[in-house]
């Protein structure tokens, strides 16, 4: 151990920001298009190189696409669509609670630059607390290499002027290698004398689709009828093989032949098929009334034999008001009403119908352990029934438009895995457990406020949507089912009679008047009885996009918003005990303490002043989730773009030249005061994360990006 000079005990306001770098993304694309008398084609190549905001992370992507169309005769047409994508990274950044050590538990006086300099000087040696230097930890890499091929081959034969036969075969295949390593120089490995660890997985996934259709399009005076009948066969294959080593003979040689002891192994393979027959029939009368009918029957290999076949139809209709009434108005330019009803079926994952066994060894003897999920009895396909009505109305020569949609969607026989008593010998069972209903409204208003072909143009598009998702019922006497789980014991539940996505956790103990109950020491009391603390569903979402153009200059900006919805914040949950956030220093609390606004158990007002240490670092904070429920509202400046089209009329070899400056995710214009104090982007809790939707768990901070785009056409 080398002892360094003491660091001054001063506040370093940028010591978290200094853990991050400025990321850079460079994207290049070139495409060539060719057209001939009986053929046409396009080939495109894209390269994307990204250096992340975290030291020693990045990603490269190369995409090759090709489309070829051949017309060897008037009746026969052939097309080929091919795409190859190679995406790789030497190190993808870890996300989630691992960042708590930097964002939450790191002291505000910690010199980040010193840690970085120390790593490049001594590696993982001489770091504080005999722990790991984060810059060394980031060399414990998570690499991946994925190659994906997808595309299709299609043939179309024109039987006559109203009937064609079509055949198409498509494939979507990828092979991915993932490898994670832990170096021998970590504090733990040095202490235990281990040579490092690694794990490697090889994943193959393939989907094959074959479609055969007969298409027709026939006009009888004022009536036009078109549609198709067809069949599909889909096959899905999934394979994974994994190897791991908990110790290595030669330190930091990450091959399975170098394993010290017994290697970890794993293998999984699944296959399922779906056969389908379908039809679509569309009709129109005088371009006034439109009617569409579809039907599809699937046969799924993942469902029981008696339920394997399921049919789902749909009906849609439209009525062009302006055409029907022969309206010629400068005010009402266009009006069309529409409506629809549909039913959709769904199956489940492979190998859910019978007990499956997991292989292992014990003292050199092979053992097979049954799954902890009870196989379903009489499983039925999911069934979603929906209807919608809407209108598309435009005014003043299409300069103002309004598009409205109302929908109602109900899913029954929802296939869920629900928790069971372990006394049954299982921890869960698969069954048709629930009915969920979604109702919503979507509005889009568009307007050309200024329209001058040789001058200034201004277009505005406003979107607004509201969705309400209710859990109507669950199987038998089930009181809830778990959608996802978060940190510290919080869960997201589906509860009959409640909106989907209830945040469930431990509250403050309160009296009948809603006052927090404290103990004799003036500290909030706790309970182990969880309650509803919020709901992850927003009240509404929306956005407004403005586009301006003046001669060769264009300007556009997009503002979008999510209003309402709650999330559980692990940052907020740690803000009390870590003492690293502003709420632990407000109102001079560290010097004067505080009196909790509450009552004793007998109802008398609390009058005991407690220290900041006893309050913020008391054991009660780990048995309470209520203070960590935050409002997920946000308003963002999502995108700003400025472009210029250069005049290339005098350059024969160039048909278009455009330069654009683009910024994305530029600013959070509004968020809840408490969320802002924690420095949290509310949107981060609704991107999935490691705990599901509705949880903020020290995810890597969101970024704003600035860049330019140069486009040239020849």
N, C-alpha and C positions, 0 to 999 in steps of 0.2 A: 504494500500500500504506500503510495506516494502522497504526502500531505501537502495540500495547496494552501495559499493564503486565504484567510477568511474573506467571504464576500460581504460587502456592505449591506446592511439591512435597510433597503430602500424599496419603494414601490417601483415596479417596472411595468408600466401600463401596456406595453406591447409584447410581453413575454409569452402570450399565447399566439398572437399573430405571427411571431417569429418562427413558430414551428412549421409554417406553411410557406411554400414558394409560389411564384407566379406561374400558372400553367400556360402552356402554349399548344395550340392545335393548328397544324398545317394540312390543308386539304387541296388536292389537285385532281382535276378531272379532265379527260379528253375523250371525245366521242367522234365517230365518223359515220356518216349516213350515205348510203348509195341507193339509187333507184334505177331499175332497168325496165324493159318492156314486159318481161315475165318474172321479174324477181326484184326484191328490195331487201335491204338489210341495214342493221345498225350495230355497231360494236362500241363499247364504252369501257374505259378503265378509270378507276378511282383509287387514290391513295390517301389515307388519313394517318397522320402521325401525331400522337398526343403525348405530351409530357405533363404529368399530373401536378397537383398543388402540394403533394406530399413527396418529400425527398425519396429518390430511388423508385419512383413508380411511373408507369406510362403504358401506352398501348399502341399497336400498329394494326392497320387494317388495309387490305387490298381487295378490291372488288373488280371482277371482270364479267361483263354482261354482253350477250349477243342475241340478236333477234334476226331471223332469216325467214322471208316469205317467198314462196315459189308458186307460180301459176302456170304449170306445164300445158294446161288446156283450159278452155272456157268453162269446163265443168269441175275440174279438180284444182284444189288449193291445198298447199302444205305449208306448215309453219313450224319453226323450232325456236324455243325460248330457252336460253342457257344462262345460268348465273353461278359464278364461283366466288366464294368469300373466304378469305383467310384472315383470321383475327388472332392476334397473339400478344402476350405480355410477359415480360420477365418477372413482373411483380405487380399484382393488383393490390390496392390498399385495403387493409382490414377495416371493418366498419363496426360501429356499435360500442358496447360498453368498454372495450379495450381503450377507448380514448378518454375514459374517465380519469385515468392517471395523469393526463396532461390538462384536460379542460377543467376538471373539478378539484382534484386533490393536490394539484401543484400550487405551491405558495406564490403569492403575487410578487415576492422579492426574488424569485428564482431567475438566474441569468441564463436564458435560453442559448444565447450565442456561445457561452462558455461550454455548455454541454456539447454543442456542435463542434467547437474547436477541439475539445477533449477527445471526442470520438476520432477525428482525423489524426490526432496525435497518438492516442493510446488504445484505440479500438474500444473494447468494453472494459478496460482496466480503470481503476481509480475513480469509479463513479460513486456518487453518494449512496448511503444506506446499503452498501454492498449489493446494489441492485443492477438492473440492466439500463444502459444508456439508450434512450429511445431511438437515437440515430443508428445504434447497433441493432436494435430490435427490428427496425425497418429493413435490415438485410436478411431477416428470416422471411424469405420470399414466398409468395403465392403465385406461381406461374401457371399460365394456361396457353394452349395452342389448339385452335379450332379451325377445321376445314369443313366448309359447307358447300354442297352442290344442290341446286334446285332448279327445276325447269320442267318443260313438257314438250311433247311432240304431238301435233294435231293434224288431222286430215279432214277436209270438207269436200264432199262430192255433191254437186248440184244435179239432182235427179230431173227436175223440171223448173219452171220459173217460179214455183211456189213451195217446193219441197227439197230439202237438203238432208244429207246424212253426214254425221260428224263422229269422229273417234278421237279420243285424246288419252295419252298416257303421261302421267306426271310423277316426279320423284322429288322428295325433299330428304336429303341425307346429310348428316354431319358426324364427324369423328373429332372427339375432344380429348386432350390429355391435360390433366391437372396435377400439379406437383407442388407440395408445400414442404419447406425445409426449416429446421431449427438448428442453428449452428452450435458447435461444441463449446463456444466461448460464452454462452449465457451463464448468468450467476448460478442457476440451478444445476446446469450440466457440469460446471467447474466444481461445485460443491459435492456432487454425487459421482464425479469421475466418469461422466458419460461422453460419448464421442459424437453426439448429435442425433437428430431424429429426422425422418421424412416420411411422407405418404404420397402415393401416386395412384391416380385413377385413370382408366381408359374408358370412355363412354362412346357408344355408337347408337345412333338413333336414325331410323329410316321410316318414311311414310311413302307408300305407293298408292296412287290413285289411277283407276282406269274408268273412263266414262264413254258411253256410246249413246248418242241421241239422234232422234229424227226430228228435224225442225220444219215448221211450216209457216207460211205467211201468205194469206189469200184475201183478196178484196172482192166483195160482192156489192157493187153499187156504193151505197153509203156505209156499208158495214165492212170493217176490217177485222180479221181473225188471225192471230199468230200464236205460236206456242211451241211446245216440244214434249216428247216423251223420251225417257231415257233410263239408264241403269248405271250404277256405280259400284265398284268394288274397291274398298280401302283396306290396306294392310299396314299395321304399325308394328315395328320391331324395336326393342330397346335392349341393350346389353351394356353391362358395366363390369369391369374387373379392377380390383384394388389391391395394392400391396402397401405395407407399412413396416417401419423398423423403429423400435423404441430405444435402440442403442446401436452404435456403429463401431466396428473393430478399428478401422482406420478413420480417425476423426475427419468429418466433413467430406467423406466420399459417399455420395448419395446414390448407391446402387444396391439392389437387393442382395447381391452376392456378398456384400460387405456387412450384412446384418450380424449383430452379436446377439445370440439367443435365437428365439423363434420369431419368424416373420409373421406379421399379421396379414391375413388374406381375406378376400371377399369376392363374391361373384353373384350376379343377378341377371336374369334374362326374362323378358316378357314378350308376348306376342298376342295381338288380338285383331279380329277382322270385323268389318261391317259391310254387309251387302245391302244395296238400296235400289229401289225402283221409284221413279218420280215422274211427274208431269207438270206442265204449266200451260194454262190457256188464257189468252188475253183477247179481249174484244173491244172495239170502239164503234160508236155510231155517230157519223157526221162530225167526228172530232169534238163531240159534245159530251157524250157519256162513255165512260171507260169502266171495264169490268175485268178483274183478274182472278183466276182460281188456280191454286196449286195444291199438289198432294205428294206426299213422300212416305214410303214405308221402309223402315230400317229393320235389319236382322242383325243383332249384336251378339258377339260371342261372349260378352262379359255378363250377360243376364241369364237367369234360369231358362230352361227350355220352354216352359209354358208362358214366359213373359218376353221371350227373345224378339218377337215381332211386334212392332208398334208403328201406328200410322199417325201422321200429323198433317192436316190440311190448312189452307188459308184462303181468305176471300178479301179482295180489295176493290174499291170503286172510286171513281172520280167524276166530277161534274163541272164542266167548263161553263160558268154562268155567262160570261161575256159572249161566248160563241153561241150559246143557246138563245140568248135574248137579242143577238145581233147588236150589241151595244157599241156605239161609236161615240165615245166620250173622251174629251181631253182630261177629265177628272179621273174616272175609273178606267184604267187601261186594260186590266186583266183581273179575273177572279175565278178561282178554281177551288172547289170543295173536295175533300177526300176523306175516306174512311176505310178501316180495315179490321179484320179479325183473323187471328192465327193461333194455331196450336203447335207446339214444338216438343219433341220427346228427347230424352237424354238417358245415357247409360252410366256405367261406373268404370273403375279401373279394373285391369285384369286380375284374376285369381282371388276374387273376394268371396266366391260362393262356397268354398270348402276350406277346411282347416289346412293351413300350410305349416311346414316345419322348417326351423332354422338349424343348420348344421353347425356343430362345434366339436371341441375335444375336451376331455377331462382326464388328466393323468394318462394321456396317450390313448384314451378310448374315445371313439367317435360317439357323439350323443346328438340327438335330434329333439329340439324343443318346440312345442306347438306355439302358434301365434297367440298373443294375448287378446286378440280381437275375435269375438264370437261370430262365426259365419252367419249370414242372414238366412231367414226362412221366408220363402215366398216373396223375394225381392221383386219389386215392380219398377218399370222405367219411370224416371222423372217426367212430369208433364207440365208444361208452361202454356197457359192460355192468355192471350193478350188481345186487346182491341185498342184502336186509336182513331181519333178524328182530327182533321186539320183543315187549314185553309191557306192558300197562297193568293194574296191580294196586292195589286200594284196600282199606283196612282200617277197622274200627271206624266203621261208618256213614259211610264216605268221608272220615273225618277225616285219614287218612294215605294218601297215594298215592305209587306208584312207577311211573315210566315209563322203560323201558329200550329202547335201540335199538343193534344192532350192524349195521354196513354194510361192504360191500366193493365197490369201484368200480374198474374197469379200463378205461382208454382206450387204444385201439390206432389205428394209422394217424393219429396226432396230426400235424396240419399245422403244420410249423415252418419258419422261415427259418433256415438254417444257414450258417455261414461257409465259403467255399471259397477255394482258392488263387487269388490275383489273376492267376496265369499263365493261367488259363482265360478271362480277359477279363471275369470277373464277380467280385463280392465276396461273393456269397451265392446260395443257391438255395432254392426252395420245394419241399418234399417231405413225404411221409408218413414222419416221422422217428422216432417214438418210441412206447413203451408205458409208461404211468404207472399205478400202482395206489394207490388210497387205501383204507385200512382205519381204522375208527374205532368208538368207543363213545360214546354219549350217554346220560346219566342225569339224571332230574329227580325229586327227592323233594319232596313237598309235605305240609304238616301244619297242621292247625288245632289249635294247642296249647291255646288257651283259646277257648271258644265260649259266650258268654252274650249272647243277643239284647238284653237291657236293661243289660248291663254291659260288662266288658272282653272284647275279642276280640284274639287274637294268631294270625296266619298266617305261616308260613315256607315259602319255596320255595328249594330248593338245586338248582343246575345244575352239571354236570360233564361235560366232553367231552375226548376224546383222539383225535387223528388222526395217522396215519402215512402219509406219501405217498412212495412209492418209485419211482424211475426203473428199470424192469425192463430195458429194452433201448433201443437207438437204431439207426438205419438203418446198415447196412453196418458199416464200421469206425470210425464216429464215436465219439470218446472222450468227448465232452461237447457240450452246446449252451448258449449263453448266454441266461439268462433276463432279466437286467438288468445294468447296470454302475453302479458308484458312483464316488466321487471318488478321484483319485490312482491309478487303475488297478485297483481292486478290482472283482470281478465276482461275480455269483450264477450258478451253473451247475447244470445237470442232468447227473448223471454216472451211468451204469449201475451198479447195485448200491448206490447211495447214496440217502439220503433227498433228496427234492426240495428245492432251495434251499441248495446248498453255497456258503458264502462262500469265495472263492478269492483269495489274495493272497500277498504276500511275507512270509516268516517271519523270526524270528531264526535265525541259523546256530547249530546245536547239535551237541554231540558225541554219542557213543553213549549217554551217561548222561543226556542231556537238558540238559546245562549249556550256557549261552550262550557262544559262542566270541568272544573279543575279539582285536583286533590288538595290535601291539607297543606302542601308545599307551594301551591299556586301554579302547578304544572298541569297541562291538559291530561285528562284521564283517557284511557284507550279501551277498545273493544275488539273482540275477534269476530263480531257479527258484521259481515260485509253487506253493503247496500248499493243502490244505484247512485253513482256519482256524476253521471253525464251521459252523453250520447255522441258518437263520432260523426253522425250524419249532419252535414251543413244545412242551414235553413235554405240557402239558395246560392247559385254560382252565376257568374256573368262576366261580360267583357265588352269593351268598346274599342273598335279599330278605326283610326282616321288615316286616310290616304290623300296626299296632295301631289299634284303634278303641275309643273309650269315649264312649257317647252321641253327641254331635255332634262330638267331636274325633277326628282321625285323625293317625297318625304312621307314616311308612314310611322305610326306608333300605335302600340297595342297596350291597353290597360285591362287587366282581368282581376277578378275578385272571388273569394270564397267568404261568405258571411255566415257565421254560426258554426256549430260543431265544436266538440271538445276533444282534448287529447290528454293522455297521461304523460307528464314530462319527468324523465329520470333526472334531468338536470335540476329541475325545481326540487325534486325529492332529495337531491344531494346538497342543495344550496344551504340548508340549515346546518348539517353536521360538519361540512367542509369549511365553512366560514370564508369561502372564497368569492362570495357574491355580495352585491350591494345591499341586499335586504338584511344582512347581519351587521351592518354599520349604520343604518338609518337612525335618525333622531338621537344620535350619540348613545345608542343602546349599549355599546360595549363599556361605556363609562358609567352610565346611570342605571342600566338594567331596564326592565319593563314590567308592567302589570298586565297580565292577560285579561282581555275583555271577556269575562265570563263569570260564572257563579260557582259556589261550593255545592256539594251534593244536597245541602239543606235548602238551597235556593238563595242564600244570602250572597250579595255581590263580592267578588274576589277583591281583596285589598292587599295581597302579598306581592311585593316586588321581588322578582327573581333576576339573577344575573344572566347575561347573554350566554355564558357558557352553559348554565343549567338548562336554559330554555332551548337554544338552538342545537345543543349537543346532547340533549336528554334522550333517554332510551325510547321515549314516546314517539319520536319522529320516524322511527323505523316501523312503527305499528300504526301508521296513519298514511292514507293516500290522498285524502281530500285536499290538503294544501298544495298538492302537485297536479291538480286538474286545471288546465289552462284553456282559454278561449283560442280556437284555431282560426279565427277570422284573419284575413289578410287582403290587402289591395296592392297589386304589383304593377310596376312599369315593366311589362314582359318583354317588349321588343321596340327598338327604335332603329330605323334604317333610312339612310340618305343615299341617293344614287344619282348618277349622271350618265346620260346616253350621249356619247361623242358623235359628232357629225362625221361619218365616214363615207359620204357620198362620192368623194373624190379619190377614194382608195379602192381600187378594183378588187383586191384580194380579200377585203374584209366587208362583211355585210352588217355586222353589229359589234359595237364595243361599248361595254358598260362597266363603270366602276362604282361600287357601293360600299359604304361604311355601315356596319351592322353591330348593334349592341343588344344583348339578350339578358334577361333577368337582372335588369339594371338597378332597380330600387324597390324596396318595400315602402310604399307610400303610406300605408296604415297597417297597424296591428295592435292588439290589445296592449295596454300599458305594462302589465305584468310580464307578458311574453317578450316585449321589447327589452325590459330590464334584464332578462336572462340572456339576451342576445340570441334568441331562437327564431329561426325562420319557421313559421307554423306549417308551411307546406311540407316540411321534412317529415312530419308525422303521418303523412298521407301518401307516401310513396312505397309503402310496404315495410322497408327496414328489416330488422332481424326479428321483430316481434309481431309484425302484422300492422294493419292500418290502425291509426289512432294512438301510436306510441312514438314518442321522441326518446331516443336512447343513446345520446352522445354520438349521433351520426356525424359523419364528416360534414363540415359546414358547406352550405350551398355557395355557388360562385356566380359572379357576374362575368360576362365575356364581352370583349371588344374585338372587332376584326374588320378586315376588308375583303371584298370579293371582286375579282376581275373576270369578266365574261367576254369572250371573243367568239364570233361566229364567222366562218370562212365560206 
